[in-house]
Amino acid sequence: MSKYYSIRTKLIAFMLIATTLPLLASISMTFIQTKTALREQAVAENKRLIYQASTNLNNYVDNVARASLAVYSDPNFLRNLAKIPGDYRAVAEVYTTLQTIRSAVPDVFQLYLHSFAANQSTLIMSPFPKREERKQAYSDTLHGKPGDESPDIWVESAHMSHTYGFKAASADDPARTVITLHRVIKDVPSTERLGVLAIDLNMDTIAAICSRLYDPEKEQIYVVDGQNQIIYQGRSEVSGTDQLRQEASRELDAARTGTGTSRTAAGHFEQEHSMYVYQQMGSTFADWTIIKQIPNETLYARATTLTWNNAMIAIAALLLVIVATLFISIRITGPLKQLMRYMNQIQAGRLHVDIRLKSRDEIGVLARHFRDMMDTVNNLILREYRLEIANKTNQLKALQAQIHPHFLYNTLQSIGTLALQHQGQRVYVLLSSLSKMLRYSMRDQTRVTLREEAEHARLFLELQQERFGDRLEVQLDFAEDTLRTELPRMTLQPLIENYFKHGADVQPGKGFIRISSRRTSDHWIEIQLENNGPPIPEEKLSEIQEWLRLVHTSSGLAAQDSDPSESIGLRNVMRRLQLNSPPEHTAMLEISNLEPNGVMIKLNIYAGE
């Protein structure tokens, strides 16, 4: 019986299914609900934090913008822009105003001022200010041209610092990432442009505000402008051209579009196995958005830990169920397996197995009834079985006894002829061969090897060649790998005798007989006998073939003989093969006529494993 159909396997499978499915369902529901709760909690907390950070950044930018208004709060500043570079007092007052702006904002890296009225550019940076005459500002792209409708104040996104066309104070002073507040200075209340002011700001304050929003080891923070160019990015420097990832940019643009012109878009979305929480600052001149990226493994870390803990408990429960199931199944299936072993021994032929099972349950009762049944069956079948074996043994001996008379008559006649011719040495050889054959035929062994049977056939044909002389040609071709195969003793001689009984005496010309063997597969051999004698009449051949078919398709011994006086040798061989063949590997015999004359007999015998 296959182990997949055993009671133990089915019981274990049932208990595992009954335990595993509820546990898996519970773990899955707990994990999903925990993830949902953690996501909602994380979104709410981060929205609050990012909103506060956006307020702080908005205030920071507003402070910088208010500090830049010092160019209007100083009543002499606008007038001094037209005086420089000729008036050194005016230049000093401009320097003072710029230093006031620089000291008002702690993150100022440098200030750049260009006067359209005096064609003068000024750069305030450490250690000394620089000034030179220029006909235009450092960049028309940034500062615009007279009559341009660009706003009076705006913030340039993160970029690498430069010296606005001035010679660097030191070649070793590296560039740094800055943002720049640009303000157009006008002769208010008119719209005449007197100059432009650029304030380069370090990222320290932005970094300090953003550092309180995320865990650098697990999360990421971004500050981006309206074109999704990164202004600040935690854990790494910004080159000035970095863009937010394309997928996240599309989601962010869609959210901004949904809020119209309020510049206060807020919310969250999921992309690239991460949660993004964002908040726009709402500034009119710094359209910035703060974005926090939380990877799923960080967001759902607690849910994963809880799931693993539940999984460990589930595995422990499953192991306990398996152990308990094995214990119970062994108590149930152990006696059953013992009873099956008893049955297998009985099936193998040990009919007197002592069946002992001490269990007092239903299985023990079944075992005791089975033992009583076997005692009854043994009394009924053992006698018939032994009687059948005895009958088969007697039948085999009777069949073998049919072989001797015909052969002895012909052989003794040949030897008598030689004796009349006074060939004493040849008579001795033939008598020696005959004695070997008689000794072989009288052996107690029922089965012999093909090698022994082939030697017996050679001696028989040697005696026949003495009888027929040059009128008989014999060929023996036994394959070496077939000679160890066992078969009933005296199998080949009756088949050979058929030729001498029915064809050798009436055949004109030279007679021919050939015996060969070969292996047809790993477990079967084929023995083939050919002669050139007269063919068997078709009616008789059909009768023999029909008898062989009945033998092959039935028990063989029960097949009725149409004429017991005919084909004695053939039927003798077939009966003995049937008696000595395993039931599942019955020997097969075929007989057919050859063209233009002759008969061929094929015998297929099981060679064993």
Buried (B, 14 or more C-beta within 10 A) or exposed (E): EEEEEBEBBEBBEEBBEEBBEEBEEEBEEBBEEBBEEBBEEBBEEBBEBBBBBBBBBBEBBBBBBEBBEBBEEBEBBBBBBBBBBEBEEBBEBBBBBBBBBBEBBEBBBBBBBBBBBBBBBBBBBEEEBBBEEBEEBBBEEBBBEEEEEEEBBBBBBBBBBBBBBBEEBEEEEEEEBBBBBBBBBBBEEEEEBBBBBBBBBBBEBBBEBBEEBBEEEEBBBBBBBBEBBBBBBBEEEBEBEBEBBEEBBBBBBEBBEEEEEEBEBBBBBEBEEBBBBBBBBBBEBBBBBBBBBBBBEBBBEBBBEBBEEBBEEBEEEBEEBBEEBBEBBEEBBBBBBBBEEBBEBBEEEEBEBEBEBEBEEEBBEBBEEBBEEBEEEBEEEEEEEEEEEEEBEEBBEEBBEBBBEBBBEBBEEBBEEBBEEEBEEBBEBBBEBBEEBEEBBEEEEBEBBBBBBBBBBBBBBBBBBBBBEEEBEBEBEBEEEBBEBBBBBBBBBBBBBBBBBBBBEEBEEEBBBBBBBEBEEEEBBBBBBBBBBBBBEEEBBEBBBEBBEBBBEEEBEEBEEEEEEEBBBBBBBBBBBBBBBEEEBBBBBBBEBEEEEBBBBBBBBBBEE
